[in-house]
């Protein structure tokens, strides 16, 4: 009897964890999410490929265009308010943005938030000082095929002053990593 009770409790515990995980995976905007492991790739100036044209409406309704940033290093962070690693790295991005100041343009690319309200709340909660393009259906993200996997969120690109991709972090990024990548891109 005791073994049966322990076995039933174990099965219920496993089933409870599985259904919780499954429920989280089935939430809107989260299907197909793959968190990276923080792998950093940097590219020598001669090996850099141009970043695709990126333009879109930000969460505050203004238009932002990558080509207007020529002459500045750009840090592009792909994120979603529903993404736990994005929430974990947000303070690091904010700190790097503040330390680097106006010499570097930070831009977020918010994806898979089907309603802008959670994304705006995320920006407010973490005090994100830079704009984010609102890309609920991932069309802007798909322009970066070969440079960003549409399923690897978060991903951060560092784009050099000539509009070429100088580095990439697939997964959570740290302030120190960003500072080093921006220095190498400049």
Secondary structure, DSSP 8 states (H G I E B T S, - for coil): -HHHHHHHHHHHHHHHHHHHHHHHHHSTTTTT-B----EEEE--GGG--B----EEEBTTS-EEEGGGGTTSEEEEEEE-TT-HHHHHHHHHHHHHHHHHGGGEEEEEEEES-SSHHHHHHHHHHHT--S-EEEETT-HHHHTTTTTS-TTB-SEEEEE-TTSBEEEEEES---HHHHHHHHHHH-
